[in-house]
Amino acid sequence: MQVTSLRIAVSSARKFINTGSLSRLWNLVNKLHAADIASLTEHLTFRERMILFNTLYENDKETAVDVIREIDPEDTAQILKACPIDQITELFHLSAPDDVAAIMPLLPEDLKEAVLEAMEDKPSEDLLELLEYEEETAGRIMSPNFYALNQNTKVSDTITAMQLGGDVESAFYLYVIDDLGHLVGVVSIRQVLFRRPDTPLKNFMNTDLISVSTDTDQEIVARNVADYNLVAIPVVDAENILVGVVTVDDIIDVIDKEATEDMYKMVSLDSTDRIQDSPLSSVKKRLPFLLFSLLTASIAPAIVHGFTGTIEKVVQLAVFIPLVMALGGIAGNQTIAIIVREIAIGQTDWLSTRKALLKEIIVGLVNGLVIGSITGILSFLLFNNFFHGIIIGVAIIINLFIAAFMGTLIPLILKLIKLDPALGSVNLLTMCTDSIGVLTYLGLGTLFLSKF
């Protein structure tokens, strides 16, 4: 939805909600796509969301399910917590098992048990099977509904079987299995339609399979789909028995979620923080990270305090302290962004790590020489002191070198000790660049104090 249209929709929805015109609210959202309704809810308060969601549920449960699928699972869980058990159960019955599996762990334990107890038919069995797998794995996000037939099945029988089996979610491929259920091949629906009716599937199936196991991390699943340009990827168990399929729409959700999480972590934010949250809720989520930042950022002021005597004698040294710190932080963040991305897409090994470190060091030194030279000349023109220009220039060169060096090593070290490279990298880097940059700058100033 375009920004202007979204703004109008949000304004209208709020007006109808506040005036109690729920029929007009339904007429408004009934004309929108489920994804657009989901975007609309992001700009509403929790009370407004609940009124909108209940309006959807009362008028068209299928639309309510479609909207749930488009909303972040965390936000959906918040909405469902305020709904009665029978309403949640009905919505889950209408939803795909993999969509429900993404929401269920986010519900309170007592509510989750009550919902599972209320779901007594087959969809609950599929759901329970998905919930047995670890979170953020292929087994948890896969769909148990797919087309799979024996390799000896003829094309004519294949078409009949698909017609009798009904539609499945995102049917792009037909998977071919042997008598024991092992995945042995795959054919596209198009291939089936253009083959002779008496041709068995094994005669034209593709045996060069790209598949993942149930315990494969969802990021690796997404990477395989992207690398091999797939629209769906089969999931097999330890014995190579086909148990599910992950479709491209689920992969898009995974990529969006992982990218959002990494972006939030790099700026020390809780990934569940939303603009619609209450001020108190956001304070609780952000304050711990700010306290950690206060701890790591306190080293630089302590170093500056140690050079108080130098600054009192040469006040002009204080002018460039913020510049030295800012340039180191910016350069380091550039390096961290590149390294974290490489780690996220699985492009880092020991060989590439050494190459990345050498490359970033060269980039840091070259950038340092250029920026340091420019800053040194500006300092000379401003204070008419050659030595101050040299000091600020050398300090920036060293700090940009440190920024590139530490910006490469910190994410890699965090990965080595099994921590998320995106989490805390920026804070640790800021601590290094600020403290080393200030120490270098004021240390050189103290060393050449007589030249001032």
C-alpha positions, 0 to 999 in steps of 0.5 A, a space after each residue: 500500500 502506498 504511504 498516502 493510501 496507508 495514512 488515509 486508511 489509518 486515519 479512517 480506521 481510527 475515526 470509525 473505531 473511536 466513533 463505534 462505526 464498526 460496520 463502516 470499519 468493516 467496509 473499509 478493511 473489506 476492500 483491502 488485501 490482508 497484507 495491507 490490513 496487517 500494515 494498517 495494524 502496525 500503526 494502531 494502538 493495542 486497543 484499536 488492534 483488538 477492535 479491528 481484529 474482532 471486527 474481522 473475526 465477526 465478519 469474515 474469519 478467513 480474512 482474519 486468518 489471512 491477516 494473522 498470517 501477515 502480522 509478526 507472530 509476536 504481535 499476533 500472540 499479543 492479540 490472541 492473549 486477549 481472545 477467548 479460547 474458542 476463538 483462538 481454537 477456531 482461528 487455528 483450525 482455519 490456519 496452516 499448521 506451520 503458521 500456528 507453530 510459529 505463534 504457539 510458543 509465544 503464548 503463555 504456557 497455560 493458554 497454550 495447553 488450553 488451546 492444544 486441549 481444545 484442538 482435538 482433530 487432525 490439525 492438532 496432530 500436525 501441529 504437535 508434530 511441528 512443535 516437537 522440532 526446535 524453534 528456527 529450524 526447517 522442521 518448525 517452519 515446514 508445511 506437512 501438506 505437499 504432493 508426494 507419489 511413488 516413483 512408479 506412478 504414471 502421469 495419468 494416475 498422478 494427475 488424478 491423485 492430485 485432483 483427489 488430494 485437493 489443493 495444498 499450500 503453494 503447490 509448485 513441485 511434486 515430490 517422488 518417493 520410493 516404497 519406503 517413503 524415501 525422497 528420490 526425486 522431484 518433478 514440476 507440475 508443468 513437467 507432469 502436464 506435458 508428459 505422455 499419460 502412460 509415462 512413470 514419474 521415475 522416467 523424467 524425475 530430477 534426481 539431483 535434489 536440494 533438500 534440508 533436514 528437519 534440524 537445519 537452521 532456518 537461515 541455512 534453509 533460506 540461503 539454499 532457496 536463494 542460492 538455487 532459485 527455488 520456490 520450495 525446498 523439501 524437508 527430510 528426516 534422519 532416514 531421508 523420509 520426506 516429512 514436509 516442505 518449506 515454501 518461498 513465502 515462508 522463506 521471505 518471512 524468515 529473511 525479513 525476521 532475521 534481517 530485522 533481528 540483526 538490525 535491532 541487535 546491532 543498535 542494541 534494541 529488543 526485536 519486540 520493541 514497537 512504536 505502538 508500545 507504551 513508553 513504560 514498555 519501551 523503557 524496560 526493553 531499552 534501558 538495560 542496553 543503554 546501561 551496558 552502553 554506559 558501561 562500555 562508553 565510560 572508558 573514553 571519558 576516564 581517559 580524557 580525565 587522565 589528560 586534564 592537565 594537557 587539555 588545560 594547557 592546550 585547550 585547542 586539543 579538546 576541539 577535535 576529540 569528538 571528531 576522532 571518536 565519531 570517525 572511528 565509530 562510523 568506520 568501525 560500524 561500516 566494517 561490522 555491517 559487512 562482516 556480520 552480513 558475511 557471517 549471516 549468509 555463511 560466507 566466512 571461513 578461516 581463509 576468507 576471514 584472513 582475507 577479510 581482515 587484510 582487506 579491511 585493514 588496507 581500507 582502514 589505512 587508506 581511509 585514515 590517510 585520506 581523512 587524516 590528511 584532510 583533517 590535519 590540513 584543516 587543523 593547521 589552517 584553523 590553529 596555524 600550528 603544524 604539529 597539531 595538524 600532524 597529531 590529529 592526522 596521525 590519531 585519525 589514521 591509527 583510529 581508523 586502522 583500529 576501527 577496521 581491525 576490531 570491526 572485523 575481529 569482534 563479530 568473528 570472536 563472538 561467533 567463535 564463542 557461540 554468541 550472536 555476532 550482531 549482538 553487542 558488536 557495536 558497543 564493544 567496537 565503540 569502546 575500542 575506537 573511542 578509548 584508543 582514539 582519545 588515548 592516541 590523540 591526547 597521548 601524542 598531544 602530551 608527548 609534543 606538548 612543548 610544540 604548542 
